[in-house]
Amino acid sequence: MEKVKNVPEVRFPGFTDAWEQRKLSDIAEINPKSVIPDVFEYVDLESVIGTEMISHKRVEKSSAPLRAQRLAKKGDVFYQTVRPYQRNNYYFKKSDDTYVFSTGYAQIRSKFDGYFILSILQTDNFVNKVLEKCTGSSYPAINSSDLSDIEIKVPKQNDEFHRIGSYFSNLDNLISLHQREYDKYQDLKKTMLQKMFPRNGALVPEVRFPGFTDAWEQRKFGELYEKVCEKNDLTYGTDKIISVAQMYFREDDSRSDEDYLKTYNVFKLGDIAFEGNKSKNFAHGRFVENTIGNGIVSHVFKVFRPKMQYDLQFWKYAINNEQLMGKILTRSTKASTMMTDLVDKDFLRESFLVPSTEEQQRIGAYLEKIDNLISLHQREGEQLEKLKKTMLQKMFPRN
């Protein structure tokens, strides 16, 4: 039974020996002594989020904080000893020997495989053991001596150390790759939303597809959309209630009586609805286009239906673009108790620059492709994070 408890649930082929109980200090050197250079990159607490270093600053030793004492070497692991439940721990993979970490981190230099150490530090089992030894309530912390004495289960064979370390290193690299791609396409989308629509009084955008040279046409919203107050005649049930904020069908059985369903407004494909909630990205509320199909929305949302030939994807991005709509909504909304309220007649008098249907189609398809890539990398990253969480549970023995 002891052997069964001392093996992980998931192992690489060829490894069968039971793991053994060792103190952390048996397999790693804790806070090795070092000579701090005269000029270095300082990594303070809050500079590591998750397993990524997000900031550091160049300082001179003479003016550096006293807590700048941990000179990093390639393969070192830095463990955040304050609020360790945050799991902000970093594997130093650089060959540069001018990074110095705060004493808010314990420096752990593995005798076998640094990434194995980093991975075991992230497990629930290890975090719980640390929290048992922490002092303080608002800012629980563990000292390096108590950290050194924590017992963990480790493989007997060096090869198994390296295989596990390499597995989690590759997994983290894939997660970072998808995060970088996600960030890259988010930045591209932000740039293109600025450059593919006219701004600052211009009649054409800064970036256009080849073959389009005509100026965009100034049109009043009253020519493009009409206010509709079409109530649900029970054609649509609870399975067709649309979340305007996130644009998906959300079945709601909490208020399914027929009289209440009749209060909902019909919201058809291509319609736009005004959402009055203010946020840091939308100072006066925002319009959202229905891109998922016919359904119903709460009576609090004002619905407008297109009167012209249009491209669904173009208007999805145009009508929700704060750069284009911000000033328009400033002039056509008024403050109410909980949110801003749209003044219909003022909105319909406002003007908007509109390209030809063909140019709308090109712009809409391009921006939709970027959104699909953003969603792809977000989805892949989330799946890999779930896989990592599962493997951290299954590739290390539990108590």
ZIPEJO-V667643 format. One record per residue. N is the residue number from 1. RES is the residue in one small letter. OMEGA is omega in degrees with one decimal (* if undefined). D_LAST is the distance of its C-alpha to the last C-alpha in Angstrom with 1 decimal. Layout:
N:RES:OMEGA:D_LAST
N:RES:OMEGA:D_LAST
//
This chain:
1:m:179.3:12.8
2:e:-179.7:11.0
3:k:-180.0:12.3
4:v:-178.9:11.2
5:k:-174.2:7.4
6:n:172.4:8.4
7:v:178.2:10.5
8:p:179.2:10.6
9:e:-179.6:12.3
10:v:179.9:15.4
11:r:171.8:17.0
12:f:179.8:20.5
13:p:175.0:22.9
14:g:179.6:23.4
15:f:-176.4:20.0
16:t:-177.6:18.5
17:d:173.5:17.1
18:a:174.6:13.6
19:w:-178.3:12.0
20:e:-179.3:12.1
21:q:178.8:10.7
22:r:170.1:13.3
23:k:178.3:14.6
24:l:-179.5:15.7
25:s:177.1:19.2
26:d:-175.1:19.0
27:i:-178.8:19.0
28:a:172.7:21.1
29:e:-177.3:24.0
30:i:178.5:23.7
31:n:178.6:27.0
32:p:179.1:29.4
33:k:-179.2:32.9
34:s:176.7:35.4
35:v:-176.0:39.0
36:i:179.2:39.4
37:p:-177.3:42.3
38:d:177.8:45.3
39:v:-177.1:44.6
40:f:174.4:41.2
41:e:-174.5:39.2
42:y:179.0:37.2
43:v:-177.9:33.9
44:d:172.2:33.2
45:l:-174.6:30.5
46:e:178.1:30.8
47:s:176.9:32.0
48:v:176.3:28.7
49:i:-172.9:27.6
50:g:175.6:24.6
51:t:-179.5:24.8
52:e:172.2:28.6
53:m:-175.9:31.0
54:i:-179.5:33.7
55:s:171.3:36.0
56:h:-179.9:37.2
57:k:-178.2:40.5
58:r:-179.1:42.8
59:v:172.8:43.7
60:e:-177.4:45.5
61:k:-176.1:43.9
62:s:-178.0:46.7
63:s:-176.9:45.9
64:a:175.3:42.1
65:p:179.7:39.7
66:l:-177.9:38.5
67:r:176.9:34.9
68:a:-172.3:35.7
69:q:-172.9:34.3
70:r:179.8:31.7
71:l:-174.0:33.8
72:a:171.1:31.9
73:k:-178.9:32.0
74:k:-179.8:31.2
75:g:177.9:27.5
76:d:173.6:26.3
77:v:179.6:23.6
78:f:-173.9:24.4
79:y:-180.0:21.7
80:q:-175.3:23.0
81:t:176.9:22.3
82:v:-175.3:24.1
83:r:-175.3:22.5
84:p:177.6:19.5
85:y:177.9:18.5
86:q:177.4:21.5
87:r:175.7:19.8
88:n:-173.9:23.2
89:n:-168.1:22.4
90:y:173.3:24.9
91:y:-175.6:25.3
92:f:-175.1:28.8
93:k:-178.5:30.6
94:k:172.8:34.1
95:s:179.9:36.3
96:d:-177.9:38.1
97:d:178.4:37.5
98:t:176.1:39.0
99:y:-179.8:36.0
100:v:-178.0:34.9
101:f:176.3:31.9
102:s:173.9:31.7
103:t:170.0:29.9
104:g:173.7:28.0
105:y:166.5:25.8
106:a:179.7:24.0
107:q:-174.7:25.3
108:i:-179.0:22.8
109:r:-173.6:24.6
110:s:174.6:22.4
111:k:-176.2:23.6
112:f:-177.7:22.5
113:d:-176.7:22.2
114:g:-176.6:22.4
115:y:171.9:21.4
116:f:178.4:18.1
117:i:-179.9:17.5
118:l:-176.0:18.8
119:s:-178.7:16.6
120:i:176.7:13.3
121:l:-176.8:14.7
122:q:-175.6:15.3
123:t:176.4:11.8
124:d:-177.3:10.7
125:n:-178.6:7.4
126:f:-179.2:10.0
127:v:179.5:12.6
128:n:177.5:11.0
129:k:178.6:10.4
130:v:-177.6:14.0
131:l:176.9:15.4
132:e:-177.8:14.4
133:k:-177.0:16.6
134:c:170.8:19.3
135:t:-178.5:22.8
136:g:-179.1:25.2
137:s:179.6:25.2
138:s:179.4:27.4
139:y:-179.6:26.3
140:p:-177.5:22.9
141:a:176.3:22.6
142:i:176.6:20.7
143:n:-173.6:22.9
144:s:179.7:22.5
145:s:178.5:22.0
146:d:177.5:18.9
147:l:-179.2:17.6
148:s:-174.5:18.4
149:d:-179.4:16.4
150:i:-178.7:13.0
151:e:178.5:10.7
152:i:176.8:9.3
153:k:-176.2:9.0
154:v:178.6:12.5
155:p:176.3:15.0
156:k:-175.1:17.6
157:q:178.2:20.4
158:n:-178.4:22.0
159:d:-179.8:23.1
160:e:171.2:19.7
161:f:-173.8:19.1
162:h:-179.1:22.4
163:r:180.0:22.0
164:i:178.3:19.0
165:g:-179.9:20.7
166:s:-179.9:23.9
167:y:-178.3:22.5
168:f:175.0:21.2
169:s:178.7:24.4
170:n:179.6:26.5
171:l:178.5:24.8
172:d:177.2:25.3
173:n:178.5:28.9
174:l:177.9:29.6
175:i:178.8:28.4
176:s:178.5:30.6
177:l:-179.2:33.5
178:h:176.7:33.5
179:q:177.7:33.3
180:r:179.1:36.3
181:e:176.9:38.2
182:y:179.9:37.5
183:d:-179.1:38.8
184:k:-177.8:41.7
185:y:173.5:42.9
186:q:179.0:42.5
187:d:179.0:44.7
188:l:179.4:47.2
189:k:179.8:47.4
190:k:179.8:48.1
191:t:-176.8:50.8
192:m:175.6:52.4
193:l:175.9:52.5
194:q:-170.5:54.6
195:k:-176.7:56.8
196:m:174.5:57.5
197:f:-179.6:59.1
198:p:176.8:62.2
199:r:177.9:61.8
200:n:175.7:63.9
201:g:179.2:67.0
202:a:178.5:66.9
203:l:177.0:68.0
204:v:178.8:65.9
205:p:179.2:62.3
206:e:-179.5:61.5
207:v:179.7:59.8
208:r:173.2:61.4
209:f:179.2:61.4
210:p:176.0:64.4
211:g:179.2:67.4
212:f:-176.9:67.0
213:t:-176.6:69.5
214:d:174.0:70.8
215:a:176.0:70.1
216:w:-173.1:67.7
217:e:177.5:69.6
218:q:-179.5:69.5
219:r:174.6:68.9
220:k:178.6:68.6
221:f:176.9:65.5
222:g:175.0:68.1
223:e:-174.8:69.3
224:l:-175.0:65.8
225:y:172.1:64.2
226:e:177.2:65.4
227:k:176.9:63.7
228:v:177.2:62.8
229:c:-177.9:62.1
230:e:-178.8:61.4
231:k:180.0:59.7
232:n:177.7:57.5
233:d:-177.5:59.8
234:l:169.5:56.7
235:t:-177.2:56.9
236:y:178.9:53.3
237:g:-177.1:50.6
238:t:-179.7:47.2
239:d:-179.1:45.8
240:k:174.8:48.2
241:i:-175.4:47.2
242:i:170.1:46.6
243:s:-179.2:44.4
244:v:-176.0:46.7
245:a:-174.6:44.2
246:q:176.2:42.1
247:m:171.7:44.6
248:y:176.9:43.0
249:f:179.0:43.7
250:r:-179.3:41.6
251:e:-176.8:42.4
252:d:-179.2:42.8
253:d:-174.9:43.4
254:s:177.4:43.3
255:r:-172.5:47.1
256:s:-179.3:48.4
257:d:-172.2:51.8
258:e:-178.5:54.8
259:d:-179.6:56.5
260:y:178.5:53.6
261:l:179.7:53.2
262:k:178.2:56.9
263:t:-177.3:56.2
264:y:174.6:54.2
265:n:175.2:56.1
266:v:-175.9:56.3
267:f:-173.2:54.7
268:k:177.0:55.8
269:l:-179.2:54.8
270:g:175.7:56.3
271:d:172.9:56.7
272:i:179.0:55.5
273:a:179.2:54.1
274:f:176.1:54.1
275:e:-170.8:50.9
276:g:179.3:51.8
277:n:177.2:48.4
278:k:177.7:48.7
279:s:-179.6:46.1
280:k:179.7:45.9
281:n:-177.9:47.0
282:f:-171.0:49.6
283:a:-176.5:51.7
284:h:-174.3:53.8
285:g:-176.0:51.7
286:r:170.6:51.9
287:f:175.9:53.2
288:v:179.5:50.9
289:e:175.0:52.4
290:n:-179.8:51.5
291:t:-172.9:50.3
292:i:178.8:48.5
293:g:-176.3:51.3
294:n:179.0:53.4
295:g:-179.1:51.7
296:i:177.1:52.0
297:v:177.9:50.9
298:s:-179.7:51.1
299:h:-179.7:54.6
300:v:-179.1:53.6
301:f:174.0:53.7
302:k:-173.6:57.1
303:v:177.0:57.7
304:f:-175.7:60.1
305:r:-178.7:61.2
306:p:178.8:62.6
307:k:-171.4:66.3
308:m:171.5:66.6
309:q:-172.8:65.4
310:y:172.5:62.0
311:d:-174.0:58.9
312:l:-175.1:55.7
313:q:178.4:53.4
314:f:-176.4:55.8
315:w:173.8:56.1
316:k:-178.1:52.4
317:y:-177.3:52.1
318:a:-172.3:55.5
319:i:-178.4:55.4
320:n:-174.6:51.9
321:n:-177.2:52.8
322:e:178.6:53.0
323:q:-178.8:55.2
324:l:-170.5:57.8
325:m:-174.3:57.3
326:g:-178.3:56.5
327:k:178.4:60.2
328:i:-179.0:61.2
329:l:174.0:58.8
330:t:-176.7:59.8
331:r:-172.4:63.3
332:s:174.2:62.5
333:t:174.2:59.9
334:k:-177.9:60.1
335:a:172.0:57.6
336:s:-171.4:56.6
337:t:-172.9:54.4
338:m:-173.2:51.0
339:m:176.0:51.8
340:t:-178.6:54.8
341:d:-179.6:57.3
342:l:173.4:59.2
343:v:-168.8:63.0
344:d:-174.3:64.0
345:k:178.2:67.6
346:d:178.7:66.6
347:f:-176.2:63.9
348:l:176.1:66.3
349:r:-179.4:68.9
350:e:-177.8:66.5
351:s:-177.3:67.0
352:f:178.6:64.6
353:l:-174.0:65.2
354:v:175.3:64.7
355:p:176.0:65.0
356:s:179.7:66.5
357:t:-179.5:64.4
358:e:178.7:64.0
359:e:174.3:62.6
360:q:-177.5:60.3
361:q:-179.2:58.9
362:r:-179.3:58.2
363:i:-179.2:56.5
364:g:-179.3:54.4
365:a:-179.8:53.3
366:y:-178.5:52.4
367:l:176.8:50.3
368:e:177.7:48.6
369:k:177.0:47.7
370:i:179.2:46.0
371:d:178.4:44.1
372:n:177.9:42.9
373:l:175.7:41.6
374:i:-179.7:39.9
375:s:180.0:38.2
376:l:-176.8:37.3
377:h:174.6:35.5
378:q:-179.1:33.8
379:r:179.4:32.6
380:e:179.3:31.5
381:g:-179.9:29.6
382:e:178.8:27.8
383:q:178.0:26.9
384:l:176.1:25.5
385:e:177.7:23.5
386:k:177.9:22.0
387:l:179.4:21.3
388:k:-179.8:19.6
389:k:179.5:17.3
390:t:-177.7:16.4
391:m:175.2:16.0
392:l:177.1:13.8
393:q:-169.3:11.3
394:k:-175.0:12.2
395:m:174.7:13.0
396:f:178.6:9.8
397:p:176.5:6.8
398:r:177.6:3.8
399:n:*:0.0
//
